[in-house]
Amino acid sequence: MENNKFRALFEQAAVGVAEIDSYSGQFITINQKYCDIVGYSEEEMKTLSFQKLTHPDDIQEDLSNMKLLVEGEIREFSMEKRYFHKNGSLVWVKLTVSPLWSLGERPSRHIAVVEDITQKKQAEIALKESEEKYRQLVESTNDWIVEVDKEGKYVYTNPQVETILGYKPYELIGKTFMDLMTKEEAERVYEIFAGTIQELGKFERIENICLHKKGYEIVIETNGSPFFDSDGNLLGYRGINRDITERKKTLKMLDYLAYHDYLTGLPNRLLFNSKLQIAIEEARKKNQKIGILFIDLDKFKNINDTLGHQVGDELLQDISQKLISQIIEKAVLARLGGDEFILYSERVDSLQEINTLAQKILEIFLKPFTINDLELFVTVSIGISLYPEDGEDVHTLIKNADLAMYEAKAQGNNHIKLFEKEMSIRIQERMDLENRLRYAIERNELSIEYQAQINMVNNQLTGMEALLRWNNPRIGYIPPSKFIPIAEEMGFILNIGEWLIRTVCKQIVLWKNSGFTIPRISINISVKQIEQTNLVRIMKHISNEAGISLNCLELEITESVIMSQTEKNIATLDALRNLGLQLSVDDFGTGYSSLKYLKRLPIHKLKIDKSFVSDISKDSNGETIIRAIIALAKSLDLVLIAEGVETVEQANFLIGEGCILAQGFYYSFPLKPDHFFDRWINIKK
């Protein structure tokens, strides 16, 4: 997209933008908003032309304008037209088309900008339909029907006037319409009536504001015409009046909601972006700064999930009011949707000023919010970007404040973070990892290494742990601590976890076919895998497929599984145990599990976290914790194993305290299957 105008339009989030071949009508480049409007993906759009999407009744005007555009007779055109949505419905859009000029040549491509006006058109159509209905129902008592003499005095009015204006019919006889309006409104309406009668000989759809008997305003739509005697002399006028107050309020509300958040009344993204654009232009002229604060409520979804959306909505309203109370005169606050708010402040003198504002906002969340007698503690993450240092356009400034917010969120609750250029690099690196991880299985980039689990008293192999490895040809080795959280967040962990289990089972078969009995192999399993509905079925299928019993496997769960136990999760773990699988708790002691939770789950083994093992002979507190875990395991009749054993001192301490199973570099590094076979299986032989 070489055209700067197209590039600028393309970056606008509120409208659809596309680059289109001027002759074939084929879509070349399309932004996401355009795709959202018509329901097609970008790839599908590139196989279509605008002619195929356009309603037949609109295509001729479109093509005629395109011809004039290509021939250079016009520089741009706009029209309202209908597209066929992918689901078959019609979408009204406002289309603006301008050419992409090449020096000395006719334009071969053009830029199409579309705005979805379906809601507006539907409102217009509804209004037109209702107006047509009014004309057909002249005799209906739902309308206020009147007859006035040639001087404008009422000589007849039907009873509906009482419903609409509060007057009984006889109260209006002898009065004029001007008596029902303010002086200014009466003068305005009189001019319209006189001009319309002179031009058309009748009056149609004239909107006028009458005063109800109680003093408030009623919006009336009037249709009528003069009537004459047999000699053609004017006798007066007959009119049909309809109360359209509510419809006008609805249209006004629709217009309001197009630019405001329905729940809080704050500006929405569209209005905020528009205001920020104006502020940027003003700041550019006056060489001033603007501060943008991106405010995200931490774990707000938990409130909706546990207390219901009504409580969540009331909380959002309360939060918005408290945020408004902290907003200075030169700032604008908006709700972007969900649990996200955004604010900009003009004429910022320094970073300290915008940071002070962020601190004030943070202070709001230091106290609980009270909703329906519930005290709710909410924390926020705030990201800050500055104009012009961190961006010179709306999109960049919001994006960078958003990036800073995610950095703040990563640091914990109630944090503020200023945007730094390195954040973009980190986000790009993460996105790159996400994209590469998506295809890691099918590209055979994942592998498994096995680390021995040893009886430290007799040095016998008692088990092994299957450790997932990822080696990307472009990036190299990526540690599990880096890619596993991404896999869980993006939902890849289910496929990866299934691949891991299936691959381990295949390896067991290979080793068994070599004539050796393989000890139990432990596999780490995510809470998301436990929460999936078909985990038990998957385990059965894999074991049947491999032709092995599941009693040769052990699943390692984290303490987060213990703490988030639900009846469904407990049932899943019980079912897995009944299949012959053993369950162990990995990294025990680093979370918040308690005896109450451990007793409810079918746990067989505890693994002492390596952070405690590494403290042996260095920190007496670490040794005390290990003794407590050993005592706990014995009291619950659980098998105990220590991970991360790297020195003889650590091994001797553990043996002396009664923990004889271990895993760590002192005994063996994680090894590839063949190396593990050579190192341990042959020894066992």
C-alpha positions as CSV (number, residue, x, y, z in Angstrom):
1,M,0.0,0.0,0.0
2,E,2.0,2.8,-1.3
3,N,-0.7,5.4,-1.2
4,N,-0.3,7.4,2.1
5,K,-4.0,8.2,2.1
6,F,-4.9,4.6,1.9
7,R,-2.4,3.7,4.6
8,A,-3.9,6.3,6.9
9,L,-7.5,5.1,6.3
10,F,-6.4,1.4,6.6
11,E,-5.2,2.1,10.1
12,Q,-8.5,3.5,11.3
13,A,-10.3,0.9,13.4
14,A,-13.8,2.3,13.1
15,V,-14.3,1.8,9.3
16,G,-13.6,-0.8,6.7
17,V,-10.9,-0.1,4.2
18,A,-9.9,-2.0,1.1
19,E,-7.7,-1.7,-2.0
20,I,-9.7,-2.8,-5.1
21,D,-8.8,-3.4,-8.7
22,S,-10.5,-0.7,-10.7
23,Y,-11.3,-2.9,-13.7
24,S,-12.1,-6.3,-12.3
25,G,-13.5,-5.1,-9.0
26,Q,-11.3,-7.7,-7.2
27,F,-10.4,-7.1,-3.6
28,I,-6.6,-6.8,-3.2
29,T,-6.0,-5.7,0.4
30,I,-8.7,-5.6,3.1
31,N,-8.6,-4.6,6.7
32,Q,-10.3,-6.6,9.5
33,K,-13.1,-4.1,9.9
34,Y,-14.1,-4.6,6.3
35,C,-14.1,-8.3,6.8
36,D,-16.2,-8.0,9.9
37,I,-18.8,-5.9,8.1
38,V,-19.5,-8.5,5.4
39,G,-18.6,-11.6,7.4
40,Y,-15.9,-13.0,5.2
41,S,-12.3,-13.7,6.1
42,E,-9.5,-11.8,4.4
43,E,-8.6,-14.9,2.3
44,E,-12.3,-15.3,1.2
45,M,-12.5,-11.6,0.3
46,K,-9.5,-11.8,-2.0
47,T,-11.5,-14.3,-4.1
48,L,-14.4,-11.9,-4.5
49,S,-15.2,-8.7,-6.3
50,F,-17.3,-5.8,-5.1
51,Q,-19.8,-6.6,-7.8
52,K,-20.5,-10.1,-6.3
53,L,-21.1,-8.5,-2.9
54,T,-23.3,-5.6,-4.1
55,H,-27.1,-5.8,-4.2
56,P,-28.4,-5.8,-7.8
57,D,-30.4,-2.7,-7.3
58,D,-27.3,-0.8,-6.3
59,I,-24.7,-2.1,-8.8
60,Q,-25.5,0.2,-11.7
61,E,-25.0,3.4,-9.7
62,D,-21.7,1.9,-8.3
63,L,-20.4,0.9,-11.8
64,S,-21.4,4.3,-13.3
65,N,-19.5,6.1,-10.6
66,M,-16.5,3.8,-11.0
67,K,-16.4,4.6,-14.8
68,L,-16.3,8.3,-14.1
69,L,-13.6,7.8,-11.5
70,V,-11.4,5.7,-13.8
71,E,-11.8,8.2,-16.6
72,G,-10.8,11.0,-14.3
73,E,-14.1,12.9,-14.5
74,I,-14.5,12.8,-10.8
75,R,-11.9,12.6,-8.0
76,E,-14.1,10.7,-5.5
77,F,-17.6,9.5,-5.0
78,S,-19.8,8.5,-2.1
79,M,-23.0,6.5,-2.0
80,E,-25.1,4.4,0.3
81,K,-25.4,0.8,-0.9
82,R,-26.2,-2.7,0.2
83,Y,-23.8,-5.6,0.6
84,F,-24.7,-9.3,0.9
85,H,-23.3,-10.6,4.2
86,K,-21.8,-14.1,4.2
87,N,-24.8,-15.2,6.3
88,G,-27.2,-14.0,3.6
89,S,-28.4,-10.9,5.3
90,L,-28.2,-7.4,3.8
91,V,-25.7,-4.9,5.3
92,W,-26.2,-1.2,4.5
93,V,-22.9,0.8,4.2
94,K,-21.8,4.2,3.3
95,L,-19.2,3.8,0.6
96,T,-16.5,6.4,-0.3
97,V,-14.2,5.6,-3.2
98,S,-11.1,7.4,-4.3
99,P,-8.4,6.4,-6.9
100,L,-4.9,5.4,-6.3
101,W,-3.1,7.5,-9.0
102,S,0.0,6.4,-10.8
103,L,2.0,9.1,-12.5
104,G,0.8,9.7,-16.0
105,E,-1.6,6.8,-16.0
106,R,-5.2,6.1,-15.3
107,P,-5.8,4.6,-11.9
108,S,-5.8,0.8,-12.0
109,R,-6.7,0.5,-8.3
110,H,-8.9,2.5,-5.9
111,I,-9.5,2.8,-2.2
112,A,-12.9,1.9,-0.8
113,V,-13.9,3.0,2.6
114,V,-17.1,1.6,4.1
115,E,-19.0,2.4,7.3
116,D,-21.7,0.1,8.5
117,I,-24.9,2.2,8.6
118,T,-27.3,-0.8,8.8
119,Q,-28.7,0.3,12.2
120,K,-29.2,3.9,10.9
121,K,-30.9,2.7,7.7
122,Q,-33.1,0.3,9.7
123,A,-34.2,3.2,11.9
124,E,-34.9,5.3,8.8
125,I,-36.8,2.5,7.1
126,A,-38.7,1.9,10.3
127,L,-39.6,5.6,10.4
128,K,-40.6,5.6,6.8
129,E,-42.8,2.5,7.2
130,S,-44.4,4.1,10.3
131,E,-45.1,7.3,8.3
132,E,-46.7,5.3,5.5
133,K,-48.8,3.5,8.0
134,Y,-49.9,6.9,9.5
135,R,-51.1,8.1,6.1
136,Q,-53.1,4.9,5.6
137,L,-54.7,5.1,9.0
138,V,-56.2,8.6,8.8
139,E,-59.3,7.4,10.4
140,S,-57.5,5.7,13.3
141,T,-58.2,7.0,16.8
142,N,-54.6,6.5,17.6
143,D,-53.9,9.7,15.8
144,W,-55.0,13.2,16.7
145,I,-57.2,14.2,13.8
146,V,-58.1,17.9,13.5
147,E,-60.0,20.3,11.3
148,V,-59.2,24.1,11.4
149,D,-60.8,27.0,9.6
150,K,-59.0,29.2,7.2
151,E,-57.8,31.4,10.1
152,G,-56.2,28.3,11.7
153,K,-58.7,27.9,14.6
154,Y,-59.7,24.4,15.6
155,V,-63.3,23.6,14.7
156,Y,-62.9,19.8,15.4
157,T,-60.5,17.5,17.2
158,N,-60.9,13.9,18.0
159,P,-60.7,12.5,21.6
160,Q,-57.1,11.3,21.0
161,V,-55.9,14.9,21.8
162,E,-56.5,14.2,25.4
163,T,-54.1,11.2,25.3
164,I,-51.5,13.1,23.4
165,L,-51.7,16.6,24.9
166,G,-53.9,16.2,27.9
167,Y,-56.7,18.5,26.6
168,K,-60.3,17.5,26.2
169,P,-61.5,18.2,22.7
170,Y,-63.8,21.1,23.6
171,E,-60.8,22.9,25.3
172,L,-59.2,23.4,21.9
173,I,-62.2,24.7,19.9
174,G,-61.5,28.3,18.9
175,K,-57.8,28.0,19.6
176,T,-55.0,27.8,17.1
177,F,-51.9,25.6,16.9
178,M,-49.9,28.6,17.9
179,D,-51.6,28.5,21.3
180,L,-50.1,25.1,21.9
181,M,-46.5,26.1,21.2
182,T,-43.9,28.5,22.4
183,K,-43.7,31.8,20.5
184,E,-40.5,30.8,18.8
185,E,-41.8,27.3,17.8
186,A,-45.0,28.8,16.5
187,E,-43.2,31.2,14.3
188,R,-41.0,28.5,12.9
189,V,-43.8,26.1,12.2
190,Y,-46.0,28.8,10.6
191,E,-43.3,29.6,8.1
192,I,-42.9,25.9,7.2
193,F,-46.7,25.5,6.9
194,A,-47.1,28.5,4.7
195,G,-44.1,27.6,2.4
196,T,-45.2,24.0,2.1
197,I,-48.9,24.9,1.2
198,Q,-47.7,27.4,-1.3
199,E,-45.3,25.0,-2.9
200,L,-47.1,21.6,-2.7
201,G,-50.7,22.5,-1.9
202,K,-50.5,20.4,1.2
203,F,-48.3,19.7,4.3
204,E,-46.5,16.5,4.9
205,R,-44.4,15.2,7.8
206,I,-44.0,18.5,9.5
207,E,-42.4,18.0,12.9
208,N,-43.5,20.5,15.5
209,I,-43.1,20.7,19.3
210,C,-46.4,21.2,21.2
211,L,-46.7,21.8,24.9
212,H,-48.7,19.3,26.9
213,K,-51.3,20.7,29.2
214,K,-48.9,19.9,32.1
215,G,-46.1,21.9,30.4
216,Y,-43.7,19.3,29.0
217,E,-42.9,19.0,25.3
218,I,-44.5,16.6,22.9
219,V,-43.1,16.0,19.4
220,I,-45.8,15.9,16.8
221,E,-45.7,14.9,13.2
222,T,-48.4,16.6,11.1
223,N,-49.8,15.6,7.8
224,G,-52.7,17.4,6.1
225,S,-54.1,19.4,3.3
226,P,-56.5,22.3,2.7
227,F,-60.2,21.7,1.8
228,F,-62.5,23.9,-0.3
229,D,-66.1,24.6,-1.0
230,S,-67.7,23.7,-4.3
231,D,-66.7,27.1,-5.7
232,G,-63.0,26.5,-4.9
233,N,-63.0,28.8,-1.9
234,L,-60.7,27.8,1.0
235,L,-62.6,26.6,4.0
236,G,-59.8,25.4,6.1
237,Y,-57.4,22.5,6.7
238,R,-57.6,18.9,7.8
239,G,-54.7,17.3,9.5
240,I,-53.5,14.1,11.2
241,N,-51.2,14.5,14.1
242,R,-49.1,11.7,15.6
243,D,-47.1,11.7,18.8
244,I,-43.6,10.7,17.7
245,T,-41.9,11.7,21.0
246,E,-40.8,8.2,21.9
247,R,-39.5,7.5,18.5
248,K,-37.5,10.7,18.5
249,K,-36.1,9.8,21.9
250,T,-35.2,6.3,20.5
251,L,-33.4,7.7,17.5
252,K,-31.6,10.2,19.8
253,M,-30.7,7.3,22.1
254,L,-29.4,5.2,19.2
255,D,-27.3,8.1,18.1
256,Y,-26.1,8.5,21.7
257,L,-25.3,4.8,22.0
258,A,-23.3,4.8,18.8
259,Y,-20.7,7.0,20.7
260,H,-21.2,6.0,24.3
261,D,-21.0,2.9,26.5
262,Y,-24.5,1.7,27.3
263,L,-23.6,0.6,30.9
264,T,-21.6,3.5,32.2
265,G,-22.6,6.4,29.9
266,L,-18.9,7.0,29.3
267,P,-17.6,7.7,25.7
268,N,-16.9,4.5,23.8
269,R,-13.9,3.6,21.7
270,L,-15.2,5.4,18.6
271,L,-15.9,8.7,20.4
272,F,-12.7,8.5,22.5
273,N,-10.6,7.9,19.3
274,S,-12.3,10.9,17.7
275,K,-11.7,13.2,20.7
276,L,-8.1,12.0,21.0
277,Q,-7.4,12.7,17.3
278,I,-8.6,16.3,17.8
279,A,-6.5,16.6,21.0
280,I,-3.4,15.3,19.0
281,E,-3.9,17.9,16.3
282,E,-4.2,20.6,18.9
283,A,-1.2,19.4,20.8
284,R,0.9,19.2,17.6
285,K,0.1,22.9,16.8
286,K,1.0,24.1,20.3
287,N,3.9,21.7,20.9
288,Q,2.2,20.1,24.0
289,K,2.1,16.7,25.5
290,I,-0.8,14.2,26.0
291,G,-0.8,11.4,28.5
292,I,-2.8,8.2,27.8
293,L,-3.7,5.8,30.6
294,F,-4.9,2.3,29.8
295,I,-6.7,0.9,32.8
296,D,-7.5,-2.8,33.1
297,L,-9.3,-4.5,36.0
298,D,-7.4,-7.5,37.2
299,K,-9.3,-10.9,37.1
300,F,-12.6,-9.1,36.7
301,K,-14.0,-12.2,34.9
302,N,-13.8,-14.1,38.3
303,I,-16.4,-11.6,39.7
304,N,-18.8,-12.2,36.8
305,D,-18.3,-16.0,37.0
306,T,-18.8,-16.3,40.7
307,L,-21.2,-13.4,41.6
308,G,-23.1,-13.0,38.3
309,H,-23.1,-10.3,35.6
310,Q,-25.5,-8.1,37.5
311,V,-23.0,-7.6,40.3
312,G,-20.3,-7.2,37.7
313,D,-22.3,-4.5,35.9
314,E,-23.0,-2.6,39.1
315,L,-19.4,-2.8,40.1
316,L,-18.4,-1.3,36.7
317,Q,-20.8,1.5,37.1
318,D,-19.4,2.3,40.6
319,I,-15.9,2.1,39.3
320,S,-16.6,4.5,36.5
321,Q,-18.2,7.0,38.9
322,K,-15.1,6.9,41.1
323,L,-12.8,7.3,38.1
324,I,-14.8,10.3,37.0
325,S,-14.3,11.8,40.4
326,Q,-10.6,11.7,39.9
327,I,-10.6,13.1,36.3
328,I,-9.2,16.6,35.9
329,E,-10.8,19.1,33.6
330,K,-8.5,18.5,30.7
331,A,-8.9,14.7,30.7
332,V,-11.4,12.4,28.9
333,L,-12.3,9.0,30.2
334,A,-13.9,6.2,28.2
335,R,-14.8,2.5,28.6
336,L,-13.4,0.4,25.8
337,G,-15.6,-2.6,26.8
338,G,-15.4,-5.4,29.3
339,D,-13.0,-4.5,32.1
340,E,-11.0,-1.9,30.2
341,F,-11.0,1.8,30.6
342,I,-8.9,4.4,28.9
343,L,-8.1,8.1,29.6
344,Y,-6.2,10.8,28.0
345,S,-5.1,14.1,29.6
346,E,-4.2,17.1,27.5
347,R,-1.6,19.8,28.1
348,V,0.6,17.5,30.3
349,D,3.6,19.4,31.6
350,S,5.6,16.4,32.6
351,L,5.7,12.6,33.1
352,Q,5.3,13.2,36.8
353,E,2.0,14.9,36.3
354,I,0.5,11.9,34.4
355,N,2.1,9.5,36.9
356,T,0.4,11.4,39.7
357,L,-2.9,11.0,38.0
358,A,-2.3,7.3,37.7
359,Q,-1.5,7.1,41.4
360,K,-4.8,8.8,42.2
361,I,-6.6,6.3,40.2
362,L,-4.7,3.5,41.9
363,E,-5.7,4.8,45.3
364,I,-9.4,4.3,44.3
365,F,-8.8,0.6,44.4
366,L,-7.1,0.4,47.7
367,K,-10.5,0.4,49.4
368,P,-13.2,-2.2,48.8
369,F,-16.3,-1.5,46.6
370,T,-19.6,-2.3,48.2
371,I,-22.2,-3.9,45.9
372,N,-25.4,-5.3,47.5
373,D,-23.8,-5.5,50.9
374,L,-20.8,-7.4,49.3
375,E,-17.3,-5.9,49.9
376,L,-15.3,-6.5,46.7
377,F,-11.6,-5.8,46.4
378,V,-10.5,-5.0,42.9
379,T,-7.1,-4.3,41.6
380,V,-6.0,-2.6,38.4
381,S,-3.1,-2.6,36.0
382,I,-2.3,0.8,34.4
383,G,-0.2,1.4,31.3
384,I,1.0,4.9,30.3
385,S,2.0,6.3,26.9
386,L,2.9,9.9,26.1
387,Y,2.4,12.0,23.0
388,P,4.6,12.6,21.1
389,E,7.4,10.4,22.7
390,D,5.5,7.1,22.4
391,G,3.5,7.7,19.3
392,E,2.0,10.5,17.2
393,D,-1.3,8.9,16.2
394,V,-4.3,7.5,18.0
395,H,-3.6,3.8,17.1
396,T,0.0,3.8,18.2
397,L,-0.6,5.7,21.5
398,I,-3.4,3.4,22.5
399,K,-1.5,0.3,21.4
400,N,1.6,1.3,23.4
401,A,-0.4,2.2,26.5
402,D,-2.0,-1.3,26.2
403,L,1.4,-2.9,25.9
404,A,2.6,-1.1,29.0
405,M,-0.6,-2.2,30.8
406,Y,0.2,-5.9,30.1
407,E,3.7,-5.3,31.5
408,A,2.2,-3.8,34.6
409,K,-0.2,-6.8,34.9
410,A,2.8,-9.2,34.7
411,Q,4.3,-7.5,37.8
412,G,1.2,-8.2,39.9
413,N,-1.8,-6.3,41.2
414,N,-2.1,-2.5,41.3
415,H,1.0,-1.7,39.2
416,I,1.7,1.2,36.9
417,K,4.0,0.9,33.9
418,L,5.3,3.5,31.5
419,F,5.7,2.4,27.9
420,E,9.2,1.4,26.8
421,K,10.3,0.6,23.3
422,E,11.6,-2.8,24.5
423,M,8.0,-3.8,25.3
424,S,7.2,-3.9,21.6
425,I,10.1,-6.2,21.0
426,R,9.0,-8.5,23.8
427,I,5.5,-8.6,22.5
428,Q,6.8,-9.3,19.0
429,E,9.0,-12.1,20.4
430,R,6.0,-13.6,22.2
431,M,3.8,-13.4,19.1
432,D,6.6,-15.1,17.1
433,L,6.7,-17.8,19.7
434,E,2.9,-18.2,19.6
435,N,3.0,-18.6,15.8
436,R,5.9,-21.1,15.8
437,L,4.4,-23.1,18.7
438,R,1.2,-23.4,16.8
439,Y,2.9,-25.6,14.2
440,A,5.5,-27.3,16.5
441,I,3.8,-30.7,16.5
442,E,3.2,-31.0,12.8
443,R,6.8,-29.8,12.1
444,N,8.2,-32.4,14.4
445,E,9.9,-29.8,16.6
446,L,8.8,-31.3,19.9
447,S,10.7,-34.1,21.6
448,I,10.9,-35.9,25.0
449,E,13.8,-36.4,27.3
450,Y,13.6,-38.7,30.3
451,Q,15.1,-38.1,33.7
452,A,15.7,-41.0,36.1
453,Q,14.1,-41.3,39.5
454,I,16.4,-43.2,41.9
455,N,16.3,-45.0,45.2
456,M,19.2,-43.2,46.8
457,V,19.8,-46.1,49.2
458,N,20.5,-48.8,46.6
459,N,20.8,-46.6,43.5
460,Q,18.1,-48.6,41.7
461,L,16.0,-47.0,39.0
462,T,12.4,-46.6,40.4
463,G,10.9,-44.4,37.8
464,M,11.4,-41.6,35.3
465,E,9.9,-38.3,34.3
466,A,9.1,-37.5,30.7
467,L,10.2,-33.9,30.0
468,L,8.9,-32.0,27.0
469,R,11.5,-30.2,24.8
470,W,11.0,-27.8,22.0
471,N,13.8,-27.1,19.5
472,N,12.9,-24.7,16.7
473,P,15.2,-24.6,13.7
474,R,15.2,-20.8,13.6
475,I,15.2,-19.9,17.3
476,G,16.9,-23.0,18.8
477,Y,16.1,-24.5,22.2
478,I,13.2,-22.9,24.0
479,P,12.8,-23.8,27.7
480,P,9.5,-25.2,28.9
481,S,9.2,-22.4,31.4
482,K,8.9,-20.1,28.4
483,F,6.6,-22.0,26.1
484,I,4.3,-24.0,28.4
485,P,2.6,-20.8,29.8
486,I,2.0,-19.7,26.2
487,A,0.6,-23.1,25.3
488,E,-1.8,-22.9,28.2
489,E,-2.9,-19.4,27.5
490,M,-3.4,-20.0,23.8
491,G,-5.1,-23.3,24.2
492,F,-2.3,-25.3,22.5
493,I,-1.7,-27.3,25.7
494,L,-4.5,-29.8,24.9
495,N,-2.9,-30.9,21.6
496,I,0.6,-30.8,23.0
497,G,-0.4,-32.7,26.1
498,E,-2.1,-35.4,24.1
499,W,1.0,-35.7,21.8
500,L,3.2,-36.1,24.9
501,I,1.1,-38.9,26.3
502,R,0.8,-40.7,23.0
503,T,4.6,-40.4,22.4
504,V,5.5,-41.7,25.8
505,C,3.2,-44.7,25.3
506,K,4.9,-45.5,22.0
507,Q,8.3,-45.3,23.7
508,I,7.1,-47.7,26.4
509,V,6.1,-50.2,23.7
510,L,9.5,-49.9,22.0
511,W,11.4,-50.5,25.3
512,K,9.1,-53.4,26.3
513,N,9.7,-55.0,22.9
514,S,13.4,-54.9,23.7
515,G,12.6,-57.2,26.6
516,F,12.9,-54.9,29.6
517,T,10.4,-54.0,32.2
518,I,10.0,-50.2,32.3
519,P,9.3,-48.5,35.7
520,R,6.5,-46.1,36.0
521,I,6.9,-42.9,33.8
522,S,5.5,-39.6,35.2
523,I,4.0,-37.0,32.9
524,N,3.2,-33.4,33.7
525,I,-0.4,-32.6,33.0
526,S,-2.1,-29.1,32.9
527,V,-5.2,-28.1,34.8
528,K,-6.7,-27.3,31.4
529,Q,-6.3,-30.9,30.4
530,I,-8.0,-32.0,33.5
531,E,-10.9,-29.6,32.9
532,Q,-11.5,-30.8,29.4
533,T,-14.5,-33.1,29.1
534,N,-12.9,-36.0,27.3
535,L,-9.5,-36.5,29.1
536,V,-10.5,-40.0,30.5
537,R,-11.7,-41.1,27.1
538,I,-8.4,-39.8,25.5
539,M,-6.3,-41.8,28.0
540,K,-8.3,-45.0,27.3
541,H,-8.0,-44.5,23.6
542,I,-4.2,-43.9,23.7
543,S,-3.6,-46.9,25.9
544,N,-5.7,-49.2,23.7
545,E,-4.0,-47.8,20.6
546,A,-0.5,-48.6,22.1
547,G,-1.6,-51.9,23.6
548,I,-0.4,-51.1,27.1
549,S,-1.8,-50.7,30.6
550,L,-2.1,-47.2,32.1
551,N,-0.6,-48.5,35.4
552,C,2.8,-47.8,33.9
553,L,2.0,-44.1,33.9
554,E,1.9,-41.4,36.6
555,L,0.4,-38.0,36.1
556,E,1.9,-35.0,37.9
557,I,-0.4,-32.2,38.8
558,T,0.4,-28.8,40.3
559,E,-1.0,-27.4,43.5
560,S,-3.2,-25.1,41.4
561,V,-5.2,-28.2,40.5
562,I,-5.6,-29.0,44.2
563,M,-6.8,-25.5,45.0
564,S,-9.2,-25.2,42.1
565,Q,-10.8,-28.5,42.7
566,T,-14.4,-28.8,41.5
567,E,-16.7,-31.8,41.7
568,K,-16.0,-32.3,38.0
569,N,-12.2,-32.2,38.4
570,I,-12.4,-34.5,41.4
571,A,-14.5,-37.0,39.4
572,T,-12.0,-36.8,36.5
573,L,-9.0,-37.5,38.9
574,D,-10.9,-40.4,40.5
575,A,-11.7,-41.9,37.1
576,L,-8.0,-41.6,36.0
577,R,-6.9,-43.4,39.2
578,N,-9.5,-46.1,38.5
579,L,-7.8,-46.6,35.1
580,G,-4.6,-47.6,37.0
581,L,-2.8,-44.2,36.7
582,Q,-1.0,-42.8,39.8
583,L,-1.3,-39.1,40.6
584,S,1.5,-37.0,42.2
585,V,1.7,-33.4,43.2
586,D,4.6,-31.6,41.5
587,D,6.6,-28.8,43.2
588,F,4.9,-29.4,46.5
589,G,5.2,-26.6,49.0
590,T,5.4,-23.7,46.6
591,G,1.6,-23.2,46.5
592,Y,-1.2,-23.0,49.0
593,S,-2.5,-26.5,49.3
594,S,-3.8,-27.8,52.6
595,L,-4.5,-31.1,54.3
596,K,-8.2,-30.6,53.6
597,Y,-7.6,-30.4,49.9
598,L,-5.1,-33.2,49.8
599,K,-7.4,-35.6,51.6
600,R,-10.2,-35.1,49.0
601,L,-8.0,-36.1,46.0
602,P,-6.6,-39.5,45.0
603,I,-3.0,-38.5,45.4
604,H,-0.3,-41.1,45.6
605,K,2.9,-39.1,45.7
606,L,4.4,-35.7,46.7
607,K,7.4,-34.2,45.0
608,I,9.5,-31.8,47.2
609,D,10.2,-28.8,45.1
610,K,13.8,-28.2,44.1
611,S,13.8,-24.7,45.6
612,F,13.7,-26.3,49.0
613,V,16.3,-29.0,48.1
614,S,18.7,-26.3,46.9
615,D,18.5,-24.7,50.4
616,I,19.9,-27.7,52.1
617,S,23.1,-26.8,54.1
618,K,22.4,-23.2,53.1
619,D,19.2,-22.2,54.8
620,S,17.8,-23.8,58.0
621,N,14.3,-22.7,57.0
622,G,14.5,-24.7,53.8
623,E,15.5,-27.8,55.8
624,T,12.7,-27.2,58.3
625,I,10.2,-27.1,55.4
626,I,11.5,-30.4,54.0
627,R,11.2,-32.1,57.4
628,A,7.6,-30.8,57.6
629,I,6.8,-32.1,54.1
630,I,8.3,-35.5,55.0
631,A,6.2,-35.7,58.2
632,L,3.1,-34.7,56.2
633,A,3.7,-37.4,53.6
634,K,4.2,-40.0,56.3
635,S,1.0,-39.0,58.1
636,L,-1.0,-39.2,54.9
637,D,0.7,-42.4,53.8
638,L,2.0,-40.8,50.6
639,V,5.1,-41.7,48.7
640,L,7.7,-38.9,48.7
641,I,10.4,-37.9,46.1
642,A,12.7,-35.0,46.1
643,E,13.5,-33.2,42.8
644,G,16.5,-31.1,42.0
645,V,19.1,-33.2,43.9
646,E,22.5,-32.0,42.7
647,T,25.0,-32.7,45.5
648,V,26.0,-35.6,47.8
649,E,25.2,-33.3,50.8
650,Q,21.6,-32.9,49.6
651,A,21.3,-36.7,49.0
652,N,22.7,-37.6,52.5
653,F,20.4,-35.0,54.2
654,L,17.3,-36.4,52.5
655,I,18.2,-40.0,53.2
656,G,18.8,-39.1,56.9
657,E,15.4,-37.5,57.1
658,G,13.6,-40.5,55.6
659,C,13.2,-39.4,52.0
660,I,14.9,-42.1,49.9
661,L,13.6,-41.3,46.4
662,A,15.2,-38.5,44.3
663,Q,15.5,-37.0,40.9
664,G,18.2,-34.6,39.8
665,F,21.5,-33.9,38.1
666,Y,23.5,-35.7,40.8
667,Y,22.1,-38.9,39.5
668,S,21.2,-38.2,35.9
669,F,20.6,-35.4,33.5
670,P,17.5,-35.6,31.3
671,L,18.4,-37.9,28.4
672,K,17.1,-38.7,25.0
673,P,15.4,-42.1,24.8
674,D,18.4,-43.9,23.2
675,H,20.8,-42.4,25.7
676,F,18.5,-43.2,28.6
677,F,18.3,-46.8,27.4
678,D,22.1,-47.0,27.3
679,R,22.5,-45.3,30.6
680,W,19.8,-47.0,32.7
681,I,18.1,-49.9,30.9
682,N,21.4,-51.7,30.1
683,I,22.5,-51.2,33.7
684,K,19.3,-52.8,34.9
685,K,19.9,-55.7,32.5
